[in-house]
């Protein structure tokens, strides 16, 4: 990001020591580190969110480009309808068998 070398850091430390003072410098460094950490975490979270959104949009575009998606949906609906009909038929047959097995 920034090209800050050892001597630049030493100069920043010396100036901050002269301006802030030796008593307040550790606390100021902790506060600065805290805010830098929070900023980094926020930037990382935003990057992750943008990346996830881009991946989701890319998947939507791929699905739109696929020609057989609608056919697949129709086949799945027909299959679920057939399963429902078969399960209702099996249920009615089992009820009929129970009625024929019961002696009255």
Jmol script that loads the backbone (N, CA, C; Angstrom):
load data "model"
ATOM      1  N   UNK A   1       0.831  -1.168   0.000  1.00  0.00           N
ATOM      2  CA  UNK A   1       0.000   0.000   0.000  1.00  0.00           C
ATOM      3  C   UNK A   1       0.883   1.242   0.000  1.00  0.00           C
ATOM      4  N   UNK A   2       1.428   1.603   1.142  1.00  0.00           N
ATOM      5  CA  UNK A   2       2.358   2.724   1.219  1.00  0.00           C
ATOM      6  C   UNK A   2       3.758   2.153   1.334  1.00  0.00           C
ATOM      7  N   UNK A   3       4.706   2.828   0.734  1.00  0.00           N
ATOM      8  CA  UNK A   3       6.083   2.374   0.822  1.00  0.00           C
ATOM      9  C   UNK A   3       6.760   3.147   1.951  1.00  0.00           C
ATOM     10  N   UNK A   4       6.603   2.636   3.169  1.00  0.00           N
ATOM     11  CA  UNK A   4       7.174   3.281   4.345  1.00  0.00           C
ATOM     12  C   UNK A   4       8.304   2.394   4.836  1.00  0.00           C
ATOM     13  N   UNK A   5       9.493   2.940   4.864  1.00  0.00           N
ATOM     14  CA  UNK A   5      10.652   2.189   5.294  1.00  0.00           C
ATOM     15  C   UNK A   5      10.959   2.407   6.765  1.00  0.00           C
ATOM     16  N   UNK A   6      12.096   1.845   7.181  1.00  0.00           N
ATOM     17  CA  UNK A   6      12.500   1.920   8.581  1.00  0.00           C
ATOM     18  C   UNK A   6      12.762   3.354   9.012  1.00  0.00           C
ATOM     19  N   UNK A   7      13.451   4.131   8.185  1.00  0.00           N
ATOM     20  CA  UNK A   7      13.812   5.492   8.572  1.00  0.00           C
ATOM     21  C   UNK A   7      12.588   6.397   8.636  1.00  0.00           C
ATOM     22  N   UNK A   8      11.601   6.164   7.776  1.00  0.00           N
ATOM     23  CA  UNK A   8      10.374   6.951   7.852  1.00  0.00           C
ATOM     24  C   UNK A   8       9.633   6.658   9.156  1.00  0.00           C
ATOM     25  N   UNK A   9       9.610   5.388   9.560  1.00  0.00           N
ATOM     26  CA  UNK A   9       8.970   5.034  10.833  1.00  0.00           C
ATOM     27  C   UNK A   9       9.702   5.658  12.018  1.00  0.00           C
ATOM     28  N   UNK A  10      11.015   5.672  11.962  1.00  0.00           N
ATOM     29  CA  UNK A  10      11.796   6.301  13.035  1.00  0.00           C
ATOM     30  C   UNK A  10      11.495   7.796  13.121  1.00  0.00           C
ATOM     31  N   UNK A  11      11.399   8.457  11.987  1.00  0.00           N
ATOM     32  CA  UNK A  11      11.096   9.881  11.954  1.00  0.00           C
ATOM     33  C   UNK A  11       9.696  10.147  12.505  1.00  0.00           C
ATOM     34  N   UNK A  12       8.717   9.320  12.129  1.00  0.00           N
ATOM     35  CA  UNK A  12       7.353   9.476  12.650  1.00  0.00           C
ATOM     36  C   UNK A  12       7.342   9.272  14.162  1.00  0.00           C
ATOM     37  N   UNK A  13       8.067   8.256  14.645  1.00  0.00           N
ATOM     38  CA  UNK A  13       8.142   8.002  16.083  1.00  0.00           C
ATOM     39  C   UNK A  13       8.788   9.151  16.831  1.00  0.00           C
ATOM     40  N   UNK A  14       9.840   9.719  16.298  1.00  0.00           N
ATOM     41  CA  UNK A  14      10.523  10.844  16.951  1.00  0.00           C
ATOM     42  C   UNK A  14       9.636  12.073  17.002  1.00  0.00           C
ATOM     43  N   UNK A  15       8.972  12.385  15.905  1.00  0.00           N
ATOM     44  CA  UNK A  15       8.084  13.551  15.883  1.00  0.00           C
ATOM     45  C   UNK A  15       6.917  13.348  16.839  1.00  0.00           C
ATOM     46  N   UNK A  16       6.328  12.151  16.847  1.00  0.00           N
ATOM     47  CA  UNK A  16       5.211  11.902  17.758  1.00  0.00           C
ATOM     48  C   UNK A  16       5.674  11.933  19.211  1.00  0.00           C
ATOM     49  N   UNK A  17       6.883  11.497  19.484  1.00  0.00           N
ATOM     50  CA  UNK A  17       7.418  11.573  20.851  1.00  0.00           C
ATOM     51  C   UNK A  17       7.577  13.016  21.280  1.00  0.00           C
ATOM     52  N   UNK A  18       8.035  13.877  20.376  1.00  0.00           N
ATOM     53  CA  UNK A  18       8.206  15.294  20.711  1.00  0.00           C
ATOM     54  C   UNK A  18       6.858  16.009  20.833  1.00  0.00           C
ATOM     55  N   UNK A  19       5.905  15.675  19.977  1.00  0.00           N
ATOM     56  CA  UNK A  19       4.621  16.375  19.985  1.00  0.00           C
ATOM     57  C   UNK A  19       3.728  15.881  21.110  1.00  0.00           C
ATOM     58  N   UNK A  20       3.590  14.579  21.253  1.00  0.00           N
ATOM     59  CA  UNK A  20       2.658  14.017  22.248  1.00  0.00           C
ATOM     60  C   UNK A  20       3.300  13.947  23.626  1.00  0.00           C
ATOM     61  N   UNK A  21       4.514  13.578  23.682  1.00  0.00           N
ATOM     62  CA  UNK A  21       5.193  13.455  24.973  1.00  0.00           C
ATOM     63  C   UNK A  21       5.343  12.001  25.365  1.00  0.00           C
ATOM     64  N   UNK A  22       6.353  11.722  26.213  1.00  0.00           N
ATOM     65  CA  UNK A  22       6.617  10.323  26.574  1.00  0.00           C
ATOM     66  C   UNK A  22       5.534   9.692  27.457  1.00  0.00           C
ATOM     67  N   UNK A  23       4.771  10.509  28.198  1.00  0.00           N
ATOM     68  CA  UNK A  23       3.744   9.941  29.082  1.00  0.00           C
ATOM     69  C   UNK A  23       2.513   9.474  28.292  1.00  0.00           C
ATOM     70  N   UNK A  24       2.128  10.242  27.290  1.00  0.00           N
ATOM     71  CA  UNK A  24       0.905   9.943  26.561  1.00  0.00           C
ATOM     72  C   UNK A  24       1.133   9.111  25.300  1.00  0.00           C
ATOM     73  N   UNK A  25       2.384   8.920  24.910  1.00  0.00           N
ATOM     74  CA  UNK A  25       2.680   8.225  23.663  1.00  0.00           C
ATOM     75  C   UNK A  25       2.200   6.764  23.652  1.00  0.00           C
ATOM     76  N   UNK A  26       2.392   5.973  24.716  1.00  0.00           N
ATOM     77  CA  UNK A  26       1.910   4.582  24.666  1.00  0.00           C
ATOM     78  C   UNK A  26       0.388   4.481  24.504  1.00  0.00           C
ATOM     79  N   UNK A  27      -0.335   5.370  25.219  1.00  0.00           N
ATOM     80  CA  UNK A  27      -1.791   5.342  25.104  1.00  0.00           C
ATOM     81  C   UNK A  27      -2.221   5.767  23.700  1.00  0.00           C
ATOM     82  N   UNK A  28      -1.585   6.775  23.146  1.00  0.00           N
ATOM     83  CA  UNK A  28      -1.918   7.233  21.792  1.00  0.00           C
ATOM     84  C   UNK A  28      -1.612   6.136  20.765  1.00  0.00           C
ATOM     85  N   UNK A  29      -0.523   5.408  20.963  1.00  0.00           N
ATOM     86  CA  UNK A  29      -0.174   4.317  20.052  1.00  0.00           C
ATOM     87  C   UNK A  29      -1.205   3.198  20.131  1.00  0.00           C
ATOM     88  N   UNK A  30      -1.683   2.883  21.349  1.00  0.00           N
ATOM     89  CA  UNK A  30      -2.713   1.856  21.505  1.00  0.00           C
ATOM     90  C   UNK A  30      -4.015   2.267  20.828  1.00  0.00           C
ATOM     91  N   UNK A  31      -4.416   3.522  21.024  1.00  0.00           N
ATOM     92  CA  UNK A  31      -5.650   4.006  20.405  1.00  0.00           C
ATOM     93  C   UNK A  31      -5.509   3.996  18.883  1.00  0.00           C
ATOM     94  N   UNK A  32      -4.375   4.439  18.375  1.00  0.00           N
ATOM     95  CA  UNK A  32      -4.150   4.442  16.925  1.00  0.00           C
ATOM     96  C   UNK A  32      -4.165   3.009  16.387  1.00  0.00           C
ATOM     97  N   UNK A  33      -3.545   2.089  17.079  1.00  0.00           N
ATOM     98  CA  UNK A  33      -3.553   0.682  16.665  1.00  0.00           C
ATOM     99  C   UNK A  33      -4.949   0.089  16.683  1.00  0.00           C
ATOM    100  N   UNK A  34      -5.720   0.456  17.701  1.00  0.00           N
ATOM    101  CA  UNK A  34      -7.103  -0.018  17.794  1.00  0.00           C
ATOM    102  C   UNK A  34      -7.914   0.431  16.585  1.00  0.00           C
ATOM    103  N   UNK A  35      -7.822   1.718  16.260  1.00  0.00           N
ATOM    104  CA  UNK A  35      -8.603   2.242  15.136  1.00  0.00           C
ATOM    105  C   UNK A  35      -8.100   1.726  13.791  1.00  0.00           C
ATOM    106  N   UNK A  36      -6.824   1.529  13.667  1.00  0.00           N
ATOM    107  CA  UNK A  36      -6.290   0.957  12.430  1.00  0.00           C
ATOM    108  C   UNK A  36      -6.795  -0.485  12.273  1.00  0.00           C
ATOM    109  N   UNK A  37      -6.815  -1.230  13.371  1.00  0.00           N
ATOM    110  CA  UNK A  37      -7.336  -2.600  13.333  1.00  0.00           C
ATOM    111  C   UNK A  37      -8.812  -2.643  12.966  1.00  0.00           C
ATOM    112  N   UNK A  38      -9.610  -1.751  13.561  1.00  0.00           N
ATOM    113  CA  UNK A  38     -11.034  -1.696  13.240  1.00  0.00           C
ATOM    114  C   UNK A  38     -11.245  -1.348  11.769  1.00  0.00           C
ATOM    115  N   UNK A  39     -10.432  -0.409  11.273  1.00  0.00           N
ATOM    116  CA  UNK A  39     -10.553  -0.014   9.871  1.00  0.00           C
ATOM    117  C   UNK A  39     -10.200  -1.177   8.951  1.00  0.00           C
ATOM    118  N   UNK A  40      -9.138  -1.899   9.276  1.00  0.00           N
ATOM    119  CA  UNK A  40      -8.753  -3.060   8.457  1.00  0.00           C
ATOM    120  C   UNK A  40      -9.838  -4.118   8.453  1.00  0.00           C
ATOM    121  N   UNK A  41     -10.424  -4.384   9.626  1.00  0.00           N
ATOM    122  CA  UNK A  41     -11.496  -5.381   9.710  1.00  0.00           C
ATOM    123  C   UNK A  41     -12.707  -4.954   8.884  1.00  0.00           C
ATOM    124  N   UNK A  42     -13.034  -3.661   8.944  1.00  0.00           N
ATOM    125  CA  UNK A  42     -14.172  -3.168   8.185  1.00  0.00           C
ATOM    126  C   UNK A  42     -13.908  -3.289   6.683  1.00  0.00           C
ATOM    127  N   UNK A  43     -12.717  -2.924   6.251  1.00  0.00           N
ATOM    128  CA  UNK A  43     -12.370  -3.019   4.831  1.00  0.00           C
ATOM    129  C   UNK A  43     -12.396  -4.479   4.380  1.00  0.00           C
ATOM    130  N   UNK A  44     -11.894  -5.384   5.212  1.00  0.00           N
ATOM    131  CA  UNK A  44     -11.910  -6.809   4.860  1.00  0.00           C
ATOM    132  C   UNK A  44     -13.344  -7.323   4.759  1.00  0.00           C
ATOM    133  N   UNK A  45     -14.222  -6.888   5.666  1.00  0.00           N
ATOM    134  CA  UNK A  45     -15.624  -7.321   5.621  1.00  0.00           C
ATOM    135  C   UNK A  45     -16.306  -6.800   4.359  1.00  0.00           C
ATOM    136  N   UNK A  46     -16.029  -5.561   3.991  1.00  0.00           N
ATOM    137  CA  UNK A  46     -16.637  -5.000   2.782  1.00  0.00           C
ATOM    138  C   UNK A  46     -16.128  -5.735   1.542  1.00  0.00           C
ATOM    139  N   UNK A  47     -14.832  -6.028   1.512  1.00  0.00           N
ATOM    140  CA  UNK A  47     -14.276  -6.777   0.386  1.00  0.00           C
ATOM    141  C   UNK A  47     -14.923  -8.145   0.263  1.00  0.00           C
ATOM    142  N   UNK A  48     -15.089  -8.823   1.385  1.00  0.00           N
ATOM    143  CA  UNK A  48     -15.705 -10.150   1.381  1.00  0.00           C
ATOM    144  C   UNK A  48     -17.146 -10.079   0.892  1.00  0.00           C
ATOM    145  N   UNK A  49     -17.891  -9.080   1.368  1.00  0.00           N
ATOM    146  CA  UNK A  49     -19.277  -8.925   0.953  1.00  0.00           C
ATOM    147  C   UNK A  49     -19.377  -8.650  -0.551  1.00  0.00           C
ATOM    148  N   UNK A  50     -18.510  -7.805  -1.059  1.00  0.00           N
ATOM    149  CA  UNK A  50     -18.507  -7.508  -2.494  1.00  0.00           C
ATOM    150  C   UNK A  50     -18.155  -8.753  -3.290  1.00  0.00           C
ATOM    151  N   UNK A  51     -17.176  -9.514  -2.812  1.00  0.00           N
ATOM    152  CA  UNK A  51     -16.779 -10.739  -3.507  1.00  0.00           C
ATOM    153  C   UNK A  51     -17.924 -11.743  -3.546  1.00  0.00           C
ATOM    154  N   UNK A  52     -18.628 -11.912  -2.423  1.00  0.00           N
ATOM    155  CA  UNK A  52     -19.750 -12.845  -2.377  1.00  0.00           C
ATOM    156  C   UNK A  52     -20.868 -12.394  -3.312  1.00  0.00           C
ATOM    157  N   UNK A  53     -21.131 -11.091  -3.338  1.00  0.00           N
ATOM    158  CA  UNK A  53     -22.185 -10.584  -4.211  1.00  0.00           C
ATOM    159  C   UNK A  53     -21.822 -10.782  -5.688  1.00  0.00           C
ATOM    160  N   UNK A  54     -20.554 -10.559  -6.020  1.00  0.00           N
ATOM    161  CA  UNK A  54     -20.118 -10.774  -7.401  1.00  0.00           C
ATOM    162  C   UNK A  54     -20.225 -12.242  -7.801  1.00  0.00           C
ATOM    163  N   UNK A  55     -19.879 -13.133  -6.878  1.00  0.00           N
ATOM    164  CA  UNK A  55     -20.004 -14.561  -7.171  1.00  0.00           C
ATOM    165  C   UNK A  55     -21.466 -14.957  -7.357  1.00  0.00           C
ATOM    166  N   UNK A  56     -22.349 -14.398  -6.527  1.00  0.00           N
ATOM    167  CA  UNK A  56     -23.771 -14.709  -6.659  1.00  0.00           C
ATOM    168  C   UNK A  56     -24.307 -14.195  -7.999  1.00  0.00           C
ATOM    169  N   UNK A  57     -23.904 -13.000  -8.376  1.00  0.00           N
ATOM    170  CA  UNK A  57     -24.354 -12.450  -9.657  1.00  0.00           C
ATOM    171  C   UNK A  57     -23.809 -13.269 -10.822  1.00  0.00           C
ATOM    172  N   UNK A  58     -22.575 -13.726 -10.694  1.00  0.00           N
ATOM    173  CA  UNK A  58     -21.980 -14.562 -11.736  1.00  0.00           C
ATOM    174  C   UNK A  58     -22.760 -15.879 -11.886  1.00  0.00           C
ATOM    175  N   UNK A  59     -23.159 -16.454 -10.766  1.00  0.00           N
ATOM    176  CA  UNK A  59     -23.951 -17.687 -10.813  1.00  0.00           C
ATOM    177  C   UNK A  59     -25.309 -17.440 -11.458  1.00  0.00           C
ATOM    178  N   UNK A  60     -25.931 -16.288 -11.148  1.00  0.00           N
ATOM    179  CA  UNK A  60     -27.215 -15.959 -11.780  1.00  0.00           C
ATOM    180  C   UNK A  60     -27.058 -15.842 -13.291  1.00  0.00           C
ATOM    181  N   UNK A  61     -25.979 -15.205 -13.721  1.00  0.00           N
ATOM    182  CA  UNK A  61     -25.744 -15.051 -15.153  1.00  0.00           C
ATOM    183  C   UNK A  61     -25.535 -16.413 -15.826  1.00  0.00           C
ATOM    184  N   UNK A  62     -24.802 -17.291 -15.177  1.00  0.00           N
ATOM    185  CA  UNK A  62     -24.564 -18.629 -15.731  1.00  0.00           C
ATOM    186  C   UNK A  62     -25.878 -19.403 -15.836  1.00  0.00           C
ATOM    187  N   UNK A  63     -26.714 -19.301 -14.805  1.00  0.00           N
ATOM    188  CA  UNK A  63     -27.995 -20.011 -14.842  1.00  0.00           C
ATOM    189  C   UNK A  63     -28.913 -19.459 -15.926  1.00  0.00           C
ATOM    190  N   UNK A  64     -28.852 -18.145 -16.153  1.00  0.00           N
ATOM    191  CA  UNK A  64     -29.679 -17.560 -17.206  1.00  0.00           C
ATOM    192  C   UNK A  64     -29.226 -18.023 -18.583  1.00  0.00           C
ATOM    193  N   UNK A  65     -27.944 -18.278 -18.733  1.00  0.00           N
ATOM    194  CA  UNK A  65     -27.409 -18.684 -20.020  1.00  0.00           C
ATOM    195  C   UNK A  65     -27.672 -20.149 -20.332  1.00  0.00           C
ATOM    196  N   UNK A  66     -27.971 -20.939 -19.339  1.00  0.00           N
ATOM    197  CA  UNK A  66     -28.209 -22.362 -19.556  1.00  0.00           C
ATOM    198  C   UNK A  66     -29.574 -22.559 -20.210  1.00  0.00           C
ATOM    199  N   UNK A  67     -29.627 -23.217 -21.378  1.00  0.00           N
ATOM    200  CA  UNK A  67     -30.907 -23.371 -22.082  1.00  0.00           C
ATOM    201  C   UNK A  67     -31.823 -24.421 -21.470  1.00  0.00           C
ATOM    202  N   UNK A  68     -31.303 -25.411 -20.801  1.00  0.00           N
ATOM    203  CA  UNK A  68     -32.122 -26.514 -20.311  1.00  0.00           C
ATOM    204  C   UNK A  68     -32.643 -26.342 -18.908  1.00  0.00           C
ATOM    205  N   UNK A  69     -32.482 -25.195 -18.308  1.00  0.00           N
ATOM    206  CA  UNK A  69     -32.899 -25.014 -16.917  1.00  0.00           C
ATOM    207  C   UNK A  69     -34.418 -25.110 -16.797  1.00  0.00           C
ATOM    208  N   UNK A  70     -35.144 -24.487 -17.718  1.00  0.00           N
ATOM    209  CA  UNK A  70     -36.603 -24.541 -17.665  1.00  0.00           C
ATOM    210  C   UNK A  70     -37.101 -25.975 -17.870  1.00  0.00           C
ATOM    211  N   UNK A  71     -36.481 -26.694 -18.795  1.00  0.00           N
ATOM    212  CA  UNK A  71     -36.864 -28.086 -19.017  1.00  0.00           C
ATOM    213  C   UNK A  71     -36.622 -28.915 -17.762  1.00  0.00           C
ATOM    214  N   UNK A  72     -35.530 -28.666 -17.095  1.00  0.00           N
ATOM    215  CA  UNK A  72     -35.205 -29.394 -15.873  1.00  0.00           C
ATOM    216  C   UNK A  72     -36.229 -29.082 -14.777  1.00  0.00           C
ATOM    217  N   UNK A  73     -36.644 -27.829 -14.683  1.00  0.00           N
ATOM    218  CA  UNK A  73     -37.668 -27.466 -13.694  1.00  0.00           C
ATOM    219  C   UNK A  73     -38.972 -28.196 -13.991  1.00  0.00           C
ATOM    220  N   UNK A  74     -39.351 -28.261 -15.269  1.00  0.00           N
ATOM    221  CA  UNK A  74     -40.584 -28.956 -15.642  1.00  0.00           C
ATOM    222  C   UNK A  74     -40.503 -30.439 -15.315  1.00  0.00           C
ATOM    223  N   UNK A  75     -39.364 -31.053 -15.584  1.00  0.00           N
ATOM    224  CA  UNK A  75     -39.183 -32.475 -15.279  1.00  0.00           C
ATOM    225  C   UNK A  75     -39.275 -32.712 -13.772  1.00  0.00           C
ATOM    226  N   UNK A  76     -38.670 -31.828 -12.986  1.00  0.00           N
ATOM    227  CA  UNK A  76     -38.732 -31.973 -11.532  1.00  0.00           C
ATOM    228  C   UNK A  76     -40.158 -31.831 -11.014  1.00  0.00           C
ATOM    229  N   UNK A  77     -40.906 -30.887 -11.575  1.00  0.00           N
ATOM    230  CA  UNK A  77     -42.298 -30.723 -11.157  1.00  0.00           C
ATOM    231  C   UNK A  77     -43.132 -31.954 -11.514  1.00  0.00           C
ATOM    232  N   UNK A  78     -42.929 -32.477 -12.723  1.00  0.00           N
ATOM    233  CA  UNK A  78     -43.659 -33.682 -13.134  1.00  0.00           C
ATOM    234  C   UNK A  78     -43.291 -34.867 -12.243  1.00  0.00           C
ATOM    235  N   UNK A  79     -42.008 -34.969 -11.897  1.00  0.00           N
ATOM    236  CA  UNK A  79     -41.570 -36.058 -11.026  1.00  0.00           C
ATOM    237  C   UNK A  79     -42.181 -35.953  -9.648  1.00  0.00           C
ATOM    238  N   UNK A  80     -42.252 -34.753  -9.104  1.00  0.00           N
ATOM    239  CA  UNK A  80     -42.837 -34.597  -7.769  1.00  0.00           C
ATOM    240  C   UNK A  80     -44.340 -34.876  -7.816  1.00  0.00           C
ATOM    241  N   UNK A  81     -45.003 -34.486  -8.912  1.00  0.00           N
ATOM    242  CA  UNK A  81     -46.432 -34.805  -9.059  1.00  0.00           C
ATOM    243  C   UNK A  81     -46.643 -36.320  -9.116  1.00  0.00           C
ATOM    244  N   UNK A  82     -45.790 -37.014  -9.847  1.00  0.00           N
ATOM    245  CA  UNK A  82     -45.906 -38.470  -9.947  1.00  0.00           C
ATOM    246  C   UNK A  82     -45.677 -39.127  -8.594  1.00  0.00           C
ATOM    247  N   UNK A  83     -44.717 -38.635  -7.847  1.00  0.00           N
ATOM    248  CA  UNK A  83     -44.449 -39.192  -6.512  1.00  0.00           C
ATOM    249  C   UNK A  83     -45.642 -38.960  -5.599  1.00  0.00           C
ATOM    250  N   UNK A  84     -46.251 -37.774  -5.678  1.00  0.00           N
ATOM    251  CA  UNK A  84     -47.433 -37.491  -4.861  1.00  0.00           C
ATOM    252  C   UNK A  84     -48.586 -38.437  -5.212  1.00  0.00           C
ATOM    253  N   UNK A  85     -48.814 -38.654  -6.508  1.00  0.00           N
ATOM    254  CA  UNK A  85     -49.882 -39.561  -6.930  1.00  0.00           C
ATOM    255  C   UNK A  85     -49.627 -40.987  -6.468  1.00  0.00           C
ATOM    256  N   UNK A  86     -48.367 -41.419  -6.587  1.00  0.00           N
ATOM    257  CA  UNK A  86     -48.036 -42.779  -6.159  1.00  0.00           C
ATOM    258  C   UNK A  86     -48.201 -42.938  -4.662  1.00  0.00           C
ATOM    259  N   UNK A  87     -47.789 -41.948  -3.895  1.00  0.00           N
ATOM    260  CA  UNK A  87     -47.922 -42.060  -2.441  1.00  0.00           C
ATOM    261  C   UNK A  87     -49.389 -42.057  -2.032  1.00  0.00           C
ATOM    262  N   UNK A  88     -50.227 -41.267  -2.713  1.00  0.00           N
ATOM    263  CA  UNK A  88     -51.655 -41.290  -2.380  1.00  0.00           C
ATOM    264  C   UNK A  88     -52.279 -42.628  -2.779  1.00  0.00           C
ATOM    265  N   UNK A  89     -51.835 -43.210  -3.890  1.00  0.00           N
ATOM    266  CA  UNK A  89     -52.339 -44.521  -4.316  1.00  0.00           C
ATOM    267  C   UNK A  89     -51.942 -45.593  -3.317  1.00  0.00           C
ATOM    268  N   UNK A  90     -50.707 -45.552  -2.875  1.00  0.00           N
ATOM    269  CA  UNK A  90     -50.227 -46.536  -1.894  1.00  0.00           C
ATOM    270  C   UNK A  90     -50.985 -46.390  -0.586  1.00  0.00           C
ATOM    271  N   UNK A  91     -51.264 -45.158  -0.200  1.00  0.00           N
ATOM    272  CA  UNK A  91     -51.995 -44.929   1.044  1.00  0.00           C
ATOM    273  C   UNK A  91     -53.414 -45.466   0.930  1.00  0.00           C
ATOM    274  N   UNK A  92     -54.066 -45.220  -0.197  1.00  0.00           N
ATOM    275  CA  UNK A  92     -55.439 -45.721  -0.367  1.00  0.00           C
ATOM    276  C   UNK A  92     -55.459 -47.248  -0.423  1.00  0.00           C
ATOM    277  N   UNK A  93     -54.464 -47.856  -1.069  1.00  0.00           N
ATOM    278  CA  UNK A  93     -54.390 -49.323  -1.115  1.00  0.00           C
ATOM    279  C   UNK A  93     -54.169 -49.906   0.274  1.00  0.00           C
ATOM    280  N   UNK A  94     -53.314 -49.267   1.063  1.00  0.00           N
ATOM    281  CA  UNK A  94     -53.070 -49.789   2.412  1.00  0.00           C
ATOM    282  C   UNK A  94     -54.316 -49.647   3.272  1.00  0.00           C
ATOM    283  N   UNK A  95     -55.095 -48.581   3.060  1.00  0.00           N
ATOM    284  CA  UNK A  95     -56.340 -48.430   3.808  1.00  0.00           C
ATOM    285  C   UNK A  95     -57.353 -49.499   3.393  1.00  0.00           C
ATOM    286  N   UNK A  96     -57.422 -49.786   2.103  1.00  0.00           N
ATOM    287  CA  UNK A  96     -58.330 -50.841   1.639  1.00  0.00           C
ATOM    288  C   UNK A  96     -57.938 -52.192   2.196  1.00  0.00           C
ATOM    289  N   UNK A  97     -56.614 -52.459   2.244  1.00  0.00           N
ATOM    290  CA  UNK A  97     -56.162 -53.740   2.803  1.00  0.00           C
ATOM    291  C   UNK A  97     -56.481 -53.829   4.285  1.00  0.00           C
ATOM    292  N   UNK A  98     -56.394 -52.747   4.983  1.00  0.00           N
ATOM    293  CA  UNK A  98     -56.722 -52.766   6.397  1.00  0.00           C
ATOM    294  C   UNK A  98     -58.213 -53.033   6.593  1.00  0.00           C
ATOM    295  N   UNK A  99     -59.051 -52.462   5.749  1.00  0.00           N
ATOM    296  CA  UNK A  99     -60.502 -52.676   5.862  1.00  0.00           C
ATOM    297  C   UNK A  99     -60.880 -54.122   5.512  1.00  0.00           C
ATOM    298  N   UNK A 100     -60.182 -54.726   4.555  1.00  0.00           N
ATOM    299  CA  UNK A 100     -60.503 -56.109   4.195  1.00  0.00           C
ATOM    300  C   UNK A 100     -59.985 -57.087   5.234  1.00  0.00           C
ATOM    301  N   UNK A 101     -58.905 -56.740   5.939  1.00  0.00           N
ATOM    302  CA  UNK A 101     -58.352 -57.629   6.962  1.00  0.00           C
ATOM    303  C   UNK A 101     -59.144 -57.567   8.251  1.00  0.00           C
ATOM    304  N   UNK A 102     -59.867 -56.471   8.498  1.00  0.00           N
ATOM    305  CA  UNK A 102     -60.632 -56.340   9.742  1.00  0.00           C
ATOM    306  C   UNK A 102     -61.919 -57.182   9.644  1.00  0.00           C
ATOM    307  N   UNK A 103     -62.068 -58.193  10.518  1.00  0.00           N
ATOM    308  CA  UNK A 103     -63.326 -58.978  10.523  1.00  0.00           C
ATOM    309  C   UNK A 103     -64.400 -58.185  11.290  1.00  0.00           C
ATOM    310  N   UNK A 104     -65.562 -58.089  10.675  1.00  0.00           N
ATOM    311  CA  UNK A 104     -66.635 -57.343  11.351  1.00  0.00           C
ATOM    312  C   UNK A 104     -67.751 -58.234  11.762  1.00  0.00           C
TER     313      UNK A 104
END
end "model"
wireframe off; spacefill off
backbone 0.3
color backbone group
